[in-house]
Amino acid sequence: MKNNKNNHHQHQTGSQLNSEATQAPQQNTTTPEPVVSRAVAKELEREDFLKKIRKSRTLKALLRDSQKSELQDYLAIFTEVVNDRITELQAVEDQQVAERKAAEDTIKELREKGINLDLIKDLLSK
C-alpha cells in the first residue's frame, strides 16, 4: 500500500510537473506576444508616418509642378502680349521715321525749287 501511495504521489507530482511544463511554454509564448505586438505596432506606425511624409512630399511636388506649369502658361501668354505690343510700337515708330523722312525730303525739294519755307511759315503765323 505504501508503494501505491508513493506511486500515487509520484503520479500526482508528475501530473503537476506536466501541467506546469505545458503551462510554462504557454506563458513564455504569450508574454513576448505583447512585446512583439508593440514592436510591430511601432513599426507599422513608423511606416504609416513615412507614407504620410512621402504622400505630403508627392502632393507638394505635384502642386509645385502644377503651379510651375500654370506659371509657364501665364508667362508664355504674357510674353506673347508684350511681344505683340513691342511689334505695334515698332510699327508706329517706323511709320513716324518714314513720315519724318518724307517731310525732310519734301522740304529739301521745295528749297531746291527756291521756295522759302521760312517766309511762308512767318506769313502763316501772322
C-alpha positions as CSV (number, residue, x, y, z in Angstrom):
1,M,0.0,0.0,0.0
2,K,2.9,2.2,0.7
3,N,4.1,1.7,-2.8
4,N,0.7,2.5,-4.1
5,K,0.7,5.7,-2.1
6,N,4.2,6.6,-3.4
7,N,3.0,5.8,-7.0
8,H,0.0,8.0,-6.5
9,H,2.2,10.7,-5.0
10,Q,4.6,10.4,-7.9
11,H,1.8,10.4,-10.4
12,Q,0.3,13.5,-8.8
13,T,3.7,15.2,-8.8
14,G,4.3,14.2,-12.3
15,S,1.0,15.5,-13.3
16,Q,1.7,18.8,-11.7
17,L,5.1,19.0,-13.4
18,N,3.5,18.1,-16.7
19,S,0.8,20.7,-16.3
20,E,3.5,23.3,-15.2
21,A,5.7,22.3,-18.1
22,T,2.9,22.7,-20.5
23,Q,1.9,26.0,-18.9
24,A,5.4,27.4,-18.8
25,P,5.9,27.4,-22.5
26,Q,2.5,29.0,-23.0
27,Q,3.4,31.7,-20.6
28,N,6.7,32.2,-22.4
29,T,5.0,32.4,-25.7
30,T,2.2,34.7,-24.5
31,T,4.5,37.1,-22.7
32,P,6.6,38.0,-25.8
33,E,3.5,38.4,-27.9
34,P,2.5,41.8,-26.5
35,V,6.1,42.9,-26.9
36,V,6.2,41.7,-30.5
37,S,2.8,43.4,-31.0
38,R,4.1,46.6,-29.6
39,A,7.2,46.4,-31.8
40,V,5.0,45.6,-34.8
41,A,2.7,48.4,-33.9
42,K,5.6,50.8,-33.6
43,E,7.0,49.6,-37.0
44,L,3.5,50.0,-38.6
45,E,3.2,53.4,-37.1
46,R,6.6,54.4,-38.4
47,E,5.8,53.0,-41.9
48,D,2.4,54.9,-41.8
49,F,4.2,58.1,-40.8
50,L,6.8,57.6,-43.6
51,K,3.9,57.0,-46.1
52,K,2.2,60.2,-45.0
53,I,5.5,62.1,-45.4
54,R,6.0,60.7,-48.8
55,K,2.4,61.5,-49.8
56,S,2.9,65.0,-48.5
57,R,6.1,65.4,-50.4
58,T,4.5,64.0,-53.5
59,L,1.5,66.3,-53.2
60,K,3.8,69.3,-52.7
61,A,5.8,68.3,-55.8
62,L,2.6,67.9,-57.8
63,L,1.5,71.3,-56.5
64,R,4.8,72.9,-57.5
65,D,4.7,71.2,-60.9
66,S,1.1,72.4,-61.3
67,Q,2.0,75.9,-60.2
68,K,5.1,75.8,-62.4
69,S,3.0,74.7,-65.4
70,E,0.4,77.4,-64.7
71,L,3.2,80.0,-64.3
72,Q,4.8,78.9,-67.5
73,D,1.5,79.2,-69.3
74,Y,1.0,82.7,-67.8
75,L,4.5,83.7,-68.7
76,A,4.0,82.4,-72.3
77,I,0.8,84.5,-72.7
78,F,2.4,87.5,-71.0
79,T,5.4,87.2,-73.3
80,E,3.2,87.0,-76.4
81,V,1.2,90.1,-75.3
82,V,4.4,92.0,-74.6
83,N,5.9,90.9,-78.0
84,D,2.7,92.0,-79.8
85,R,2.8,95.4,-78.1
86,I,6.5,95.8,-78.9
87,T,5.7,95.0,-82.6
88,E,2.9,97.5,-82.6
89,L,5.2,100.2,-81.1
90,Q,7.9,99.4,-83.5
91,A,5.5,99.7,-86.4
92,V,4.4,103.1,-85.1
93,E,8.0,104.2,-84.7
94,D,8.8,103.0,-88.2
95,Q,5.8,105.0,-89.6
96,Q,7.0,108.1,-87.7
97,V,10.5,107.7,-89.1
98,A,9.1,107.3,-92.6
99,E,6.9,110.4,-92.2
100,R,9.8,112.5,-90.9
101,K,12.0,111.3,-93.8
102,A,9.2,112.1,-96.3
103,A,8.8,115.6,-94.7
104,E,12.5,116.2,-94.8
105,D,12.6,115.1,-98.5
106,T,9.7,117.4,-99.3
107,I,11.4,120.4,-97.6
108,K,14.6,119.7,-99.5
109,E,12.7,119.5,-102.8
110,L,10.9,122.8,-102.1
111,R,14.2,124.5,-101.2
112,E,15.8,123.2,-104.3
113,K,12.9,124.8,-106.3
114,G,13.6,128.1,-104.5
115,I,10.5,128.2,-102.3
116,N,11.3,130.0,-99.0
117,L,9.5,127.9,-96.4
118,D,10.6,130.2,-93.5
119,L,8.8,133.2,-95.2
120,I,5.7,131.0,-95.7
121,K,5.9,130.0,-92.1
122,D,6.1,133.6,-90.9
123,L,3.2,134.7,-93.1
124,L,1.0,131.8,-91.8
125,S,1.8,132.6,-88.1
126,K,0.6,136.3,-88.5
